[in-house]
Amino acid sequence: MQKYRNQIIGSLIFMLAVVVGVVVFFNARDLAKKLGEFPLWIFLPVIGLKFVNWVLRYCEWQYFLRVI
């Protein structure tokens, strides 16, 4: 279990490093301005589609585990 915890922590640290790198590489003010202009109503369908994708992947893996 500790192996998975360490992998998750490592992934979160890597993700944070990528976000910081993007903010440093690009102009942070311009990036914040563009994110502020992004229509927020688009986030709800995107999150819904991601959830459906996760459910379908889970079902797919359960099928593969039954077949194997």
C-alpha positions as CSV (number, residue, x, y, z in Angstrom):
1,M,0.0,0.0,0.0
2,Q,2.9,2.3,0.7
3,K,4.2,1.7,-2.8
4,Y,1.0,3.2,-4.2
5,R,1.0,6.1,-1.8
6,N,4.6,7.0,-2.9
7,Q,3.6,6.7,-6.5
8,I,0.6,9.0,-6.0
9,I,2.7,11.6,-4.1
10,G,5.4,11.4,-6.8
11,S,2.8,12.0,-9.5
12,L,1.3,15.0,-7.6
13,I,4.8,16.5,-7.2
14,F,5.4,16.0,-11.0
15,M,2.1,17.6,-11.8
16,L,2.8,20.6,-9.6
17,A,6.3,21.0,-11.3
18,V,4.7,21.0,-14.7
19,V,2.1,23.6,-13.7
20,V,4.8,25.8,-12.2
21,G,6.9,25.3,-15.3
22,V,4.1,26.4,-17.6
23,V,3.4,29.5,-15.5
24,V,7.1,30.4,-15.4
25,F,7.7,29.7,-19.1
26,F,4.6,31.7,-20.3
27,N,3.7,35.0,-18.9
28,A,1.7,34.5,-15.8
29,R,-0.4,37.6,-16.2
30,D,-1.4,36.7,-19.8
31,L,-2.2,33.2,-18.7
32,A,-4.4,34.4,-15.9
33,K,-6.1,36.8,-18.3
34,K,-6.9,34.1,-20.8
35,L,-8.2,31.8,-18.0
36,G,-10.4,34.6,-16.8
37,E,-11.9,35.0,-20.3
38,F,-12.6,31.3,-20.6
39,P,-16.4,30.6,-20.5
40,L,-17.1,28.7,-17.2
41,W,-20.2,27.0,-18.5
42,I,-17.9,24.7,-20.6
43,F,-16.4,23.1,-17.5
44,L,-19.5,21.2,-16.4
45,P,-19.9,19.2,-19.7
46,V,-16.1,18.5,-19.7
47,I,-16.2,17.2,-16.1
48,G,-19.3,15.1,-17.0
49,L,-17.6,13.6,-20.0
50,K,-14.5,12.8,-18.0
51,F,-16.7,11.0,-15.4
52,V,-18.3,9.0,-18.2
53,N,-14.9,8.1,-19.5
54,W,-13.7,6.9,-16.1
55,V,-16.9,4.7,-15.7
56,L,-16.3,3.2,-19.2
57,R,-12.7,2.5,-18.4
58,Y,-13.6,0.9,-15.2
59,C,-16.1,-1.4,-17.0
60,E,-13.6,-2.2,-19.6
61,W,-11.0,-3.2,-17.0
62,Q,-13.5,-5.3,-15.1
63,Y,-14.3,-7.1,-18.4
64,F,-10.6,-7.7,-19.1
65,L,-10.1,-9.1,-15.6
66,R,-13.0,-11.5,-16.0
67,V,-11.7,-12.7,-19.4
68,I,-8.1,-13.2,-18.1
